[in-house]
Amino acid sequence: MRSGRKKSMLTTGIMRDAIKESFVKLNPMTMIKNPVMFVVEVGTFVVLLMTIFPGYFNTRDEIGFNITVFLILLFTVLFANFAEALAEGRGKAQADTLKKTKKEITANKVVAGGIKAVPSAELRKGDVVIVSQGEMIPGDGEVIEGIASVDESAITGESAPVIKEAGGDFNSVTGGTRVVSDSIRVRIAADPGESFIDRMINLVEGAKRQKTPNELALNTLLITLTIIFLIVVVTLEPIASYLGIELQIPVLIALLVCLIPTTIGGLLSAIGIAGMDRVTQFNVLAMSGKAVEAAGDINTMILDKTGTITFGNRMASEFVPVGGESLETLGEWAAVSSVSDETPEGRSVLELMKTKSLRYDESVSEGGEFVEFKADTRMSGVDLKDGRKVRKGAVDAVKKWVSAQGGRVPGDLDSNSDKIARDGGTPLAVAVDNRILGLIYLKDTVKPGMRERFEQLRQMGIKTIMCTGDNPLTAATIAREAGVDDFIAESKPEDKIAVIRREQAEGKLVAMTGDGTNDAPALAQADVGLAMNSGTTAAKEAANMVDLDSDPSKIIEVVSIGKQLLMTRGALTTFSIANDIAKYFAIIPAMFTLAIPQMQVLNIMRLGTPMSAILSALIFNAIIIPLLIPLAMRGVSYKPMSASKLLARNIVLYGIGGVIVPFVGIKLIDLIVHIWV
């Protein structure tokens, strides 16, 4: 899926299916779900009847005009259907890929007396199965025994397997993924048809997509405008008769179609579907469109420190010599003690050596015996073949070890150690036999670019709060380095819920990330809860979004997509309504100029004839929908800025632009149409 983000948004197959679906959606029972376009379809049908039966409607003289109006209206409806079908098509294409993963799997179900092979469709919530190397996991569940490496590429698109084990926050497994090593015992957590993949298929297909509150509100506005303009157009006929003007029904229908918000009406559904699809393209499963919209209105973001803001592993960031030792000597023996140390800390020491351009003799440790870290000694190291012993570990532990061998403790060891601790780091002492050489400064490093990303959120008007179990001193150091607005030190699960409720009580929308069972209450309380796919089932069920890549910092992208969805809908609504101004100046003068010559002053575009003016406005109204489809699918480009600046930008670009573009477009179309009318 990750590679899919780089692929073209559209394919030949999706385009072909969308064209076919455009005609299928002409079914009135389908069209009535979009009231604005349903009105256009009814108007199209009426003009068709007048074209087929001109004698009955006494419109023989206008048959050519009626045919033209019918075709333009038909294409207007088809273009709107095409936009929706195109948005749905991308989701269905992704669903087809997921359906290949969802296939019948034989499960080794644990039953009284042994193991029984059963189809995965027969498994029920609470059943226990055993999955061994090379076998597919038959359903969503939790590992209750064992540890195994699981290939989740069918879901996440990532080729690297992930470790799943009983207990802790990484015991959740997904049906359709494959065990690549060892064996695990899994308790099924979902009945057939309710699995994670089933939900993904339903959501990306749009089969169960419900309109969001904002979408419903906008839909209500569009219906209201449509009713108002319908009343206006109906009342125009008696007014025109009183003035001695004969208004043909096709002309009134053309006027109605141009006045009602057909542009946004035709694109509204496509915008919503495409918004959820963009979230899916980032490997985030949104449980509802409401969650995506809420992300766009977020005021406060709660983030765990470990794994979100920082890498989560304390890594070597500095060598601090003591007792007059040189940096080179300390680095060399720190490296010797870490050659066989496969922990993140050990590997980071060797990386720091490269960063500092320090060298060490790898042959020194050859033939030596590696001493693993143990809770009782709190040290690790190596016993060299020449008898020397090298250790690194907790400062007090190394001090005792050196003292036991008759060595002395450098006078500046404790002061440097305390300074590292005050700065939020962890000091590791390095010693050779009875001599302490210095300290390795370990720190939970802030991920690159986090300060810039938090600055972007600040420009969006979003407050960031870091939650960490660290002491206040360490928390303050990390918060300052990362650039978050506030932090909660020594944080407990109830503290997260408390801060969320406090922010919500002030009328703010809150987002947070989490992966553990203890995060579930806070994820449920937050307006946008992003759970990690690697986390527990409880966390995923409590959240309204699941990140398939298990990257907690991705909530920042989710917020941007949510804002982009709201901006796109607002921008195209503004553009659609602004379009009507130009249409007024095109059609109203064309309808009344012959009877009221003074109306000619409104013909500021100097359109050729009344008929060419009406057709030009109608044609522009039709072709603007397909021209805006790429924008509706891609979304309006978003740059972090305040709400007031965004509003001003959209008014200028889509408000004023929405007025100017149709004036130019209708005039150019009229120059062509006037030749043929």
Disulfide bonds with the S-S distance in Angstrom:
none
